[in-house]
Amino acid sequence: MSDGDARPRPQYGEYATPEEQRARIQRPEVTESLEAGVAPPAEPDPAAAPTPRARGPLADRVATFVLLAYGLISAVSTIVQLLDFPGYAERAAQILGVEATYTALSAGYVWGAAASVVYGVGYLLTAWLTWRRLRRGRIAFWVPLVGFVATTLVAGVCITIALTADPAFLSALTGAAAN
């Protein structure tokens, strides 16, 4: 191309040297293949390349795992206690300083088992939701806390129903609270 040529300088490398082409396309293996007379390697597929998993802050992950471990221990011990609801209710009365015997055994076992199921399912759901957030690299420490509150509220309703099934036991508890 001479200075007298009125054509504009090509912008896309038609007359570029191999060095200029390498600098522009940032894939030297393509230029080397073309110079050697071999078909260039295929473009890497960005969708097929594995994307690195995002990780949240270390403090969040540590706090989340500590909360989940504590929640597991707490849920298992509470489930075991609630499966013997009459004993659970009588221990709660002793802690309050009341001598009372829980007598609504069938209601206690049914609602104690229901509360146990709530604690088990609540923990599993909380752990699953936490795992999903951690996998996406999002802050997750709050999920076990919210899961604990929600699970405890629902299980508390089951426990309250079981306690109200025995009016004598309930009046002994409320009488002790009034004193």
C-alpha positions as CSV (number, residue, x, y, z in Angstrom):
1,M,0.0,0.0,0.0
2,S,1.5,3.3,-1.0
3,D,0.8,6.8,0.4
4,G,-1.0,7.7,-2.9
5,D,-3.6,4.9,-2.3
6,A,-6.9,6.5,-1.3
7,R,-8.1,3.4,0.5
8,P,-8.3,3.7,4.3
9,R,-6.0,1.6,6.4
10,P,-7.8,-1.7,7.3
11,Q,-9.1,-1.9,10.9
12,Y,-9.5,-5.6,11.3
13,G,-6.1,-7.0,10.5
14,E,-6.4,-7.8,6.8
15,Y,-2.8,-6.5,6.2
16,A,-1.6,-6.9,9.8
17,T,1.6,-8.7,10.4
18,P,1.4,-11.9,12.5
19,E,2.8,-10.0,15.5
20,E,0.0,-7.4,15.2
21,Q,-2.6,-10.1,14.8
22,R,-1.3,-11.9,17.9
23,A,-1.5,-8.7,19.9
24,R,-5.0,-8.0,18.8
25,I,-6.6,-11.3,19.1
26,Q,-4.7,-12.5,22.2
27,R,-4.7,-16.0,20.9
28,P,-1.2,-16.8,19.6
29,E,-2.0,-20.4,18.9
30,V,-4.5,-19.4,16.1
31,T,-1.9,-17.3,14.3
32,E,0.8,-20.0,14.7
33,S,-1.6,-22.6,13.3
34,L,-2.5,-20.4,10.3
35,E,1.2,-19.8,9.6
36,A,1.9,-23.6,9.7
37,G,-1.0,-24.3,7.4
38,V,-3.0,-26.2,10.0
39,A,-6.6,-25.6,11.0
40,P,-6.8,-23.3,14.0
41,P,-8.0,-24.8,17.3
42,A,-11.7,-24.2,18.1
43,E,-12.7,-21.3,20.3
44,P,-13.1,-22.3,23.9
45,D,-16.8,-22.5,24.9
46,P,-17.3,-20.1,27.8
47,A,-20.5,-21.9,28.8
48,A,-18.7,-25.3,29.0
49,A,-15.9,-24.0,31.1
50,P,-16.5,-24.7,34.8
51,T,-17.1,-21.5,36.7
52,P,-15.3,-21.2,40.0
53,R,-17.7,-21.3,42.9
54,A,-18.1,-18.1,44.7
55,R,-17.2,-18.2,48.4
56,G,-18.5,-15.8,50.9
57,P,-16.4,-14.2,53.6
58,L,-14.5,-16.7,55.9
59,A,-16.1,-15.2,59.0
60,D,-19.6,-15.8,57.7
61,R,-18.8,-19.4,56.8
62,V,-17.3,-20.1,60.2
63,A,-20.2,-18.5,62.0
64,T,-22.7,-20.4,59.9
65,F,-21.0,-23.8,60.5
66,V,-20.8,-23.1,64.2
67,L,-24.5,-22.2,64.3
68,L,-25.5,-25.2,62.3
69,A,-23.4,-27.5,64.6
70,Y,-25.0,-26.0,67.7
71,G,-28.4,-26.3,66.1
72,L,-27.9,-29.9,65.4
73,I,-26.8,-30.7,68.9
74,S,-29.7,-28.7,70.3
75,A,-32.3,-30.2,67.9
76,V,-31.2,-33.8,68.6
77,S,-31.3,-33.3,72.4
78,T,-34.7,-31.5,72.3
79,I,-36.1,-34.3,70.1
80,V,-35.0,-36.9,72.5
81,Q,-36.5,-35.0,75.5
82,L,-39.8,-34.3,73.7
83,L,-40.4,-37.9,72.8
84,D,-40.9,-38.5,76.6
85,F,-43.2,-35.5,77.0
86,P,-44.6,-36.3,80.5
87,G,-41.0,-36.4,81.8
88,Y,-40.2,-33.2,79.8
89,A,-43.2,-31.4,81.3
90,E,-42.3,-32.5,84.8
91,R,-38.7,-31.5,84.5
92,A,-39.9,-28.1,83.3
93,A,-42.1,-27.8,86.4
94,Q,-39.2,-28.7,88.6
95,I,-37.1,-26.0,87.1
96,L,-39.9,-23.6,87.9
97,G,-40.0,-25.0,91.5
98,V,-43.4,-26.6,91.1
99,E,-44.3,-30.1,92.2
100,A,-46.7,-31.3,89.6
101,T,-47.4,-34.5,87.7
102,Y,-48.4,-34.5,84.1
103,T,-51.3,-36.8,83.6
104,A,-52.6,-36.3,80.0
105,L,-50.3,-39.0,78.7
106,S,-51.8,-39.6,75.3
107,A,-51.9,-35.9,74.4
108,G,-48.4,-35.5,75.7
109,Y,-47.0,-38.3,73.6
110,V,-48.8,-37.1,70.4
111,W,-47.9,-33.4,70.7
112,G,-44.4,-34.2,72.0
113,A,-43.9,-36.3,68.9
114,A,-45.3,-33.6,66.7
115,A,-42.9,-31.0,68.3
116,S,-40.1,-33.5,67.7
117,V,-41.0,-33.8,64.0
118,V,-41.1,-30.0,63.8
119,Y,-37.6,-29.7,65.3
120,G,-36.3,-32.4,62.9
121,V,-37.8,-31.0,59.8
122,G,-37.0,-27.4,60.8
123,Y,-33.3,-28.2,61.2
124,L,-33.1,-30.1,57.9
125,L,-34.9,-27.3,56.1
126,T,-32.6,-24.7,57.7
127,A,-29.5,-26.7,56.9
128,W,-30.6,-27.1,53.2
129,L,-31.4,-23.4,52.8
130,T,-28.1,-22.5,54.4
131,W,-26.2,-24.9,52.1
132,R,-27.8,-23.3,49.1
133,R,-26.8,-19.8,50.1
134,L,-23.2,-20.9,50.9
135,R,-22.9,-22.6,47.6
136,R,-23.9,-19.4,45.8
137,G,-21.4,-17.4,47.8
138,R,-24.0,-15.4,49.7
139,I,-24.0,-14.4,53.3
140,A,-25.7,-17.2,55.2
141,F,-25.1,-16.8,59.0
142,W,-28.6,-15.4,59.5
143,V,-30.4,-18.5,58.0
144,P,-29.7,-20.7,61.0
145,L,-30.9,-17.9,63.4
146,V,-34.1,-17.4,61.5
147,G,-34.6,-21.1,61.2
148,F,-34.2,-21.5,65.0
149,V,-36.8,-18.8,65.7
150,A,-39.3,-20.2,63.2
151,T,-38.9,-23.8,64.3
152,T,-39.1,-22.9,68.0
153,L,-42.3,-20.9,67.5
154,V,-44.0,-23.7,65.6
155,A,-42.8,-26.4,68.1
156,G,-43.8,-24.0,71.0
157,V,-47.4,-24.2,69.7
158,C,-47.3,-28.0,69.8
159,I,-45.9,-27.9,73.4
160,T,-48.5,-25.4,74.5
161,I,-51.3,-27.6,73.1
162,A,-49.9,-30.6,75.0
163,L,-49.6,-28.6,78.3
164,T,-53.2,-27.3,78.0
165,A,-54.4,-30.9,77.6
166,D,-53.8,-31.3,81.4
167,P,-55.7,-28.6,83.3
168,A,-54.4,-29.7,86.7
169,F,-50.8,-29.5,85.6
170,L,-51.4,-26.1,83.8
171,S,-53.1,-24.6,86.9
172,A,-50.1,-25.8,89.1
173,L,-47.8,-24.0,86.7
174,T,-49.8,-20.8,86.5
175,G,-50.4,-20.9,90.3
176,A,-46.6,-21.0,90.8
177,A,-46.1,-18.2,88.4
178,A,-48.7,-16.0,90.2
179,N,-46.8,-16.5,93.5
